[in-house]
């Protein structure tokens, strides 16, 4: 069990209306990830000790409290990641295409990597997300089909690529090679790590265990309704800015 240093919380909000709150506590050798649930403690712990990585879920209402866990030696993890990462770096054909992110899409993606705050509580305002996405008047404002080599000229611009059964996140590395990762976390290198596996299992466990009564106690219905009205109002305001020419398009 890691010795905890700092506890932080991330709240999904609509302006000042909090909908869901997550938290994590960093430790000397790992971290704990949790949701704020009334009267119940269900958390995911990840730590490394003596060359072994442990990831487990504990539920205060169960006996024994550890309801799931996985252990993996660091050497096995390194071998897994090496095999997976080798497949993510591949050649691309000179005229091969992908759906390249446009500035609006890049701004949307940056939201998820730019949540930084010196305070112990951080907020992710869903109205900011709505504002960014509603500014896209056409599909081309988000994604445009382009040659991968053209993305190389635009600071290794990322994008999506699809096969008949898979989807990938892709960006060019140089004139011959690109990074191509399966968009399904279970099939990517993240899904090969104990923490990646643990996050997926944690979300599945919450879905299985939390009843409607649990969620009603956890999520204030009044706040949800206020948030819904605020988002609808913001969406109507953004669509009102669309010109007649844009509507015809």
N, C-alpha and C positions, 0 to 999 in steps of 0.2 A: 504494500500500500504506500503510495507516494506521500512524502511529507509536504503539506500544502503551504504555498507561499501567498498566492493572491487569488481572490475570487472575483469573477466578473459576470455580468448579466447582459444578455442581449434581448431587447424587447421589440416585437413586431408591433408597430403602432400606425395609427392614422392620425397624424399630427400628435395631439396629446392624449389620444385614446389608446390605451394598451390592450392588445388582443391576446397575444401569447408571449410568454417570457421563458427564455432558455438561460442556462448558466453554465459556466465552466470554471474550474479551479485548477490552476497550474501547480505542479509539485516539483520536487527535486528530481524525480525519475519518471514522471508521467502526468496524467491529468484526470479529472472527473468531469463528466458531462451530465447535466440533469435538466429536468423541467420542474417548474414550481407547481406542485400539485397539492391541494388542500388535504392535510391529514395523511399524506402518503408520500413515501420517499422511494422513487424508482430512479436509479442512476447508473451510468456506465463508467467504469473505471479502467484506465489504461496505464500500465507502467512496465518498466524494464528492470529486471534484477538478475544479476549473475549470468548475463548472456541469454536470459529467457524473457520473452515479451508475453505479458498476461493482459487479457482484456476480458472483463466480466460484467454482468448485469446483476444488481441487487435490488430486491423489492422488499420493503419493510413489512408488508402484509403476508409474506410467504415464510415458510419454515421447511427447510433451511432458506435463508434469505438470498443466497446466490442461486439464481434461476438459470443462468447460462454463462459459459466461459469458454475461452479458447486460449491455448498457450502455443507459442512457437519459438524455436531457437532462432537467435539472430542470424546464424549462418543459413538456416533454411529460408528465412525471409529475404536475405540478400540474394540467394540463388533464384527465388521466385521472381523478385523484382528485376534481376538481370535478364532472365528469360523473357519477361513481359516487355521490358524496355527495349530489348533488341528488336522486337516486332513493331514497336511504335516508330522507329526510325527507318524509313524506307525510301526507295527511289520513286520519283514521279516522272511521267512522260512530259516532253517539252510542251505539248498542247493540251495536257490534262487540265480539266476544269474543276471548280468547286464553287460553293455558294459563299462568297466573301462578305464578311461583316462590313456594314456601312457605319458611318460615325454615330448614328442614333443607336445602333445595336452595340457598338463598342461602349458607349456611355452607359447603356443598360447593364452590360457585363461588368463594368468597372464598379458598379454599386456593390457587388458582392465581394470585391477584393479591397474595397476602400473603407470598410467599417472600422475606423480607428478612433479611439477616444482615450484620453488619459484618465477619465473617471472610471469608477468600477461598474457603472451602468451605461450601456450603449443602446442607442435606438436606431431601428431601421424603419424609416417612414415609408409606408406603402404608397402614399400620395406622390412621393418623388418618382417611384417606379411607374405609376399611372401617368404622370406628367410626361415622362420620357417616351413611353410607348404610344401615348395618344398623339404625340408630335409627329409620328410616322403616318403620313397620309396615304402612302402606297406601300406595297410589299417591297418595292425597290429601295425604299428608305431604310430597310433593315438588312436585306440580303440581295446581292447581285451576282449573277453567274459570271465568273471571270476565270482566266487561266491562272494556275497556281503561280507561275513565274511573274505574273503581273502583281500578285500579292507580295512577292519578294521585294518589289520596288517600293512598296508602301509599308516599309518597316516591318516586314514579315507578318502581314495582315492575316489574322486567323479567320476561320470560317467552318462551314459544315460540308461533309461529303457523304453521299448515301449510296449503298448497294441495294440489292433486292431485299436483303433481310437485316442489314446493319446500318447504323449511322455513326459517323466519326467526327471528332473535332480535329481540325487540321490547320497547320500553318507551315509555310516554307522555311527551310533552314538556309539553303543556298541554292545554286542553280541546278542541283541534281537531287538533293535529299529534302525530305519533309518530315515533320512530326505528325503522326496520324494515330490518335487514341480513340478507342471505342467509347462512344458517348454513354453507353450503359456502364454504370459504375461497377457492377458485378463482374464485367469482362475487362475492365481497365486495370492498370497497375494499382490503383487505389483500392480496388476490390480484392486484391490479393494480400493486403496487409491486415493484421489483426484488428487495427482500429477501423479500417474501412468495413470489414466484415461486421465488427461490433456495432457501428452506427446503423447499418442496415437492419441488423437483428434487433437493436434497441427500438427503432421506429416500428418494426413489425410487432414487437412485444407490447408497446403502448397501444397499438391498434387493436390487438387481441384482448388486452386486459381492461382498458378503460371503457366503462359502460356509458350509456347516455347520461345517467345520473352523475357519474364522475365528471363528465364534460360540462354538464350544467352547473356543477359546483365550481368548476375551474374557470369557465368562460362566462363572464357576465353578459347576459342576453341584451341588457340595455345598452352596454357599450358596443356590442356587435351591431345593433340597429343604428346607433349614432354614427359608427364608422361606415356603415353601408350608405347612409344618407350623404355623408361627407364625400365619399368616393363617387357616388352618382352625380353630385353637384359639380365636382371637379371635372368629371367626364363630360357633362353637358356644357360646361364652360369651354372646354377644349374643342369640342365639335362645333361650337358656335363661331370659332375663329376660322373655320374652313371656308374658303372663298367659293362662290358659285362655280368657278372653273374647276376647282378641285373636286366638288361634288359630282360634276358631270364626268370627270375622269374616273 
